[in-house]
Amino acid sequence: MTTDSLRSEEDPAGKTAARPFRLAFPPVSGTLRPRQLAVCAGLVVAVFVALCWNVSIGEYGIPLTDVARALTGSGDPGTLLVVQELRLPRAMTGLLAGIAFGMSGALFQTMTRNPLASPDMIGLTQGAGTAVVAGIVLGWDFGLGTQALGLFGALASALLVYGLAWRRGTTGYRIILVGIGVSWVCLSVTDFLLARGGRFQAQAALGWLVGNLNGRDWQQAAPLAYALVVLVPAALLIGRLMRTLQLGDDVAKGLGTRVQAVRLTVLLTGVGLVAFATAAAGPVAFVALAAPQIAQRLCRTAWPPPLAGGLTGAAIVLASDVLARELIPGTELPVGIVTGVLGAPVLLWLLIRVNRAGSGG
Amino acid sequence: MTRPARWRPALLAASLAAVLVVLCLLSLGLGALQIPPGDVLKALLGRPTGPRIEDVIWSVRVPRTALGLAAGAALGLSGCVMQALTRNPLADPGILGVSAGAAFAIVLAAGVAGIGSLLGYIWFAFAGAMAASIVVYLLGRMGRSGSTPVKLALAGVAVTAVLSSLTSAIVLTDPAALDRFRFWSAGSLVNQDASTVLRILPFLGLGALLAVASAPALNSLALGDDVAASLGRKLGLVRLQGVVAVTLLTGAAVAVIGPVVFIGLVVPHVARALAQSAGLGPDHRWLLPLSAALAAGLLLGADILGRVIARPVEVQAGIIVAFIGGPFFIALVRRRRLAEV
């Protein structure tokens, strides 16, 4: 938490400031943050536009208006088939994966109080990568397919990181550093498998490793969608619980937060989100890192907001996928290359800011 | 102050030398063609042996062994210099992104500019290593609390992540480059002839000279920047010398064997422990040569292990090193205090 983000929560005009409210029926109380609501609404529109644009490009272009009509189920049968059967699964995979990456990034960043602690930095995506590459190269997929392997790898490396970081409780920094160690080991195993495999298997594996939406169908999108139905509400609920963690472990404990229990729950939810998204779309670089930070600045909150972070993630993945296909005519780059190259400056900028504010360790 | 017993450093040096000689003999003898130690010695002394044996030893095994020793020593030295310069126990050319900088520059040179010769792209490796080390160092020491282990490690990982996503962007668009890259990036000593080893030796020699010459300055730096300055050290000059040494050593090693992580991390810690037990204390005039010898042994040992554990396939030395180094790093992090060196 930086001093600017605290300051920026104050609103000079006072129009969009947070307002507490309490209703008699239903008996709900909370804080109304008009700015956050407005940003989320804007992001929903942006995601929808990006989705339509993503569907409209391809072998032959479909006008945006026809896309919008086909999404609601009307239009001529040819367009309907192309949109709903061929292109929508890809776009939906991107959308859902973006939401999952953005939300989990927000959870991890809040939990460790460090904007750099996204799942790509602490070994989860590397663990998923090792498991999937093992499946592709060695043929050890036991009929489970890329999906289950990615899920297994991310969960296993998360448990490993958490277990190794445990020493009378965990701290955010120990999780980050242990994660770095685990991710190096995973990367070297992946390297070994890549060097061992045949040329075509290596190409396939490396294509998956950078994050790719090519050729996704409903089989990939569906499990991710089911997972999000459970995990998104969970993430939104925990998001409230763990805000006290931002004040430091001691203060949080003093305020009555069960620090270790909350941290474990956050970790499991965040890992679930990343694992399913990685299984469907591959480790799309830097989305989990950049999206929550962008959302935080859009909403002018003092913490990375999970919902807005997820929506930002979806917009980033869909727009990057459009860019990946349109940038070089005739070739389809994997989406992870675009997010990687675009996200690199964001990462460096974050690093500079974090270190300057003195909250990077 | 009691003077250390004379025989302990001598014993340490002798036992290290013995271990290295044994490792060399093993490295010359083990592989797809098993050669008994007697024949290895005969071939080395120029006596007649079997027809294939001489050929295998001189054109395959000797360059491979020499490369393991030279590259290992280079990575160990640069790790030791980096830990002293940054006063950070987690410093390592791999973790702090120096190797990734060199690797990215090499892929850029080979994939985009089409430079295929070692002496052509080694300059790119130097430029990349130097740029990455300066960027990481500057990023890591920003802010009020100066450079802490966590900040430096995160800066290194971030720079590595950036560079590797750019590297994969280049590699993925060029299948031929991918095929070469995936062997090289795992960190391997295989398929290098004697001329390659000879070509990088001048760079490694210069780097080692600079590193060893900076030992007294590194000793004063260990007392803190202020004390070092008041002892008459020009801090900027010491850092420059250190960075140039690290660049030469890491750049040349990475250009040939690929980015190997963790050697530079593990070895200086072991060297400090050994120096302590030999009654030498944390004196860089001892630590640097010790690190070089230990790292040479570690890389060579990893290479030998990689040849025998998964027959008939060979596991690259870099992977074995990462398997040893990863747990070591985690153990280091789990210690109560990440004490500064």
Interface residues (C-beta under 8 A of the other chain):
Chain A: L116 D120 M121 L164 A165 R167 Y173 R174 I176 L177 V178 I180 G181 V182 W184 V185 L187 S188 V189 D191 F192 L194 A195 R196 R199 A202 Q203 L206 G207 L209 V210 A285 F286 T331 L333 P334 G336 I337 G340 V341 G343 A344 L347 L348 L351 I352 N355 R356 A357 G358 G360 G361
Chain B: L90 G94 I95 L139 G140 M142 G143 R144 S145 T148 P149 V150 K151 A153 L154 A155 V157 A158 V159 A161 V162 S165 L166 S168 A169 V171 L172 T173 P175 L178 D179 R182 F183 S185 A186 G187 S188 V261 F262 V313 V315 Q316 G318 I319 A322 F323 G325 G326 P327 F329 I330 V333 R334
